[in-house]
Amino acid sequence: MMDDIESTADRTMVLQRIIRAPRSVVWSVWMNPETLPLWWGPEGFSCRTRRIELRSGGEWVFDMIAPEGTAFPNHHLYHEVQPEERIRYALLWGENGPKHADAIVAMEEEDGTTKVTLTMIFSTAAEYQTAKGFGAEELGQQTLTKLERLAASH
């Protein structure tokens, strides 16, 4: 196990947020096909969904649309969904495109709040450095801020 951790350390990004909402609310906002596209992506971005099935074995095929209109094709393949606890999925560049990362979302209830941990293990150290270079950590935090805003309104 330690070898696995060491072998991915140079390509792993971890984002955390304490969200002031119960885990059941955060989970429902994340796993609802109507609400997920409303908060996914950095500030100013929107999502255009082509297909969405949020379950183990399901997928979300969508474009993230930048404020100036540039479309970024995405494809999430859901490998594991443990209600209110864990989501494991692969991130692909466009529908059936090359995989650039695996992601694990963990949710823990803490005194009426929810600790969300999003771990992304990039396919290569170069993919990680590219993501870090374009500000993926800050953009990911913006995404979690949007999640928090929507969860607080439910």
Residue pairs with C-beta under 8 A, 6 or more apart in sequence:
8 121
10 125
10 128
11 121
11 122
11 123
11 124
11 125
11 127
11 128
12 119
12 120
12 121
12 122
12 128
13 119
13 120
13 122
13 128
13 131
13 132
13 136
13 137
13 140
14 117
14 118
14 119
14 120
15 117
15 118
15 119
15 120
15 137
15 140
15 141
15 144
16 115
16 116
16 117
16 118
17 115
17 116
17 141
17 144
17 145
17 147
17 148
18 110
18 113
18 114
18 115
18 116
19 26
19 113
19 114
19 115
19 116
19 144
19 147
19 148
19 151
19 152
20 112
20 113
20 148
20 152
21 113
21 114
21 148
21 151
21 152
21 154
22 109
22 112
22 113
22 114
23 84
23 107
23 108
23 109
23 114
24 84
25 114
25 151
25 154
26 107
26 114
26 116
26 147
26 151
27 83
27 84
27 107
28 35
28 154
29 35
29 36
29 39
29 147
29 150
29 151
29 154
30 36
30 87
30 105
30 147
31 54
31 81
31 83
31 87
32 54
33 49
33 52
33 53
33 54
35 150
36 47
36 52
36 54
36 60
37 46
37 47
37 48
37 49
37 52
37 62
38 47
38 146
38 150
39 143
39 146
39 147
39 149
39 150
40 47
40 62
40 64
40 143
40 146
41 47
41 64
41 139
41 143
41 146
42 139
42 142
42 143
43 142
43 145
43 146
44 66
44 67
45 64
45 65
45 66
45 67
46 64
46 65
47 62
47 63
47 64
47 65
48 62
48 63
48 65
48 71
49 60
49 61
49 62
50 61
50 62
50 63
50 95
51 59
51 60
51 61
52 58
52 59
52 60
52 61
52 62
53 59
53 60
53 78
54 60
54 78
54 81
55 78
55 81
56 78
56 79
56 80
56 81
57 78
57 79
58 78
58 81
59 75
59 76
59 77
59 78
60 74
60 75
60 76
60 78
61 74
61 75
61 95
62 73
62 74
62 75
63 71
63 72
63 73
63 74
64 71
64 72
64 74
65 71
65 72
66 72
73 93
73 94
73 95
73 97
74 91
74 92
74 93
74 94
75 91
75 92
75 93
75 94
75 95
75 96
75 97
76 89
76 90
76 91
76 92
76 103
77 89
77 90
77 92
78 87
78 88
78 89
79 88
79 89
79 90
80 86
80 87
80 88
80 89
81 87
81 88
84 107
85 106
85 107
86 104
86 105
86 106
86 107
87 103
87 104
87 105
88 102
88 103
88 104
88 105
89 102
89 103
90 99
90 101
90 102
90 103
91 99
91 100
91 101
91 102
91 103
91 120
92 98
92 99
92 100
93 100
98 123
99 123
100 122
100 123
100 127
100 131
101 120
101 121
101 122
101 123
101 127
101 131
102 120
102 121
103 118
103 119
103 120
103 121
104 117
104 118
104 119
104 121
105 116
105 117
105 118
105 119
106 116
106 117
106 119
107 114
107 115
107 116
107 117
108 114
108 115
108 117
109 115
114 151
116 144
116 147
118 140
118 144
120 131
120 140
122 128
122 131
